[in-house]
Amino acid sequence: MSTANRAGNPPVGTAWRKSSYSGAGNDCVEVAMTSGGAVVRDSKNPRTELLSMSRRDWYALMGAARDGKLDY
């Protein structure tokens, strides 16, 4: 995983998604799938740096979350 500056932002028109568990607030992250993987941003401050990861890393992260491996 790596952070990307605004120059690493996905192309204009990229579809950002927010979790349905986020509710009405903006205390969450948004994800956009790109040809190289996934890019994550803070929904409260979308103009800050982005977190980018390969498709493989994204699915590993989602699997770990689904399986409760990230619960504390």
GIPEFEN-V111973 format. One record per residue. RES is the residue in one letter. PHI is phi as a letter, one per 20 degrees, with the letter a starting at -180 (NA if undefined). PSI is psi as a letter, one per 20 degrees, with the letter a starting at -180 (999 if undefined). Layout:
<<RES;PHI;PSI> <RES;PHI;PSI>>
//
This chain:
<<M;NA;q> <S;b;r> <T;e;q> <A;c;q> <N;e;a> <R;f;h> <A;f;h> <G;e;j> <N;f;q> <P;g;r> <P;g;q> <V;g;p> <G;n;i> <T;f;p> <A;e;o> <W;e;p> <R;c;q> <K;c;q> <S;g;q> <S;f;i> <Y;e;i> <S;f;h> <G;m;b> <A;e;i> <G;f;r> <N;d;k> <D;e;m> <C;b;a> <V;d;r> <E;c;q> <V;c;q> <A;c;p> <M;e;p> <T;c;r> <S;f;h> <G;e;i> <G;q;c> <A;c;q> <V;c;p> <V;d;p> <R;c;r> <D;e;p> <S;f;h> <K;f;h> <N;b;m> <P;f;i> <R;e;j> <T;e;a> <E;g;q> <L;d;q> <L;d;p> <S;d;q> <M;b;q> <S;f;r> <R;g;g> <R;f;g> <D;f;h> <W;f;g> <Y;f;h> <A;f;g> <L;f;g> <M;f;h> <G;f;g> <A;f;g> <A;f;g> <R;f;h> <D;e;j> <G;m;j> <K;f;i> <L;d;j> <D;f;q> <Y;c;999>>
//
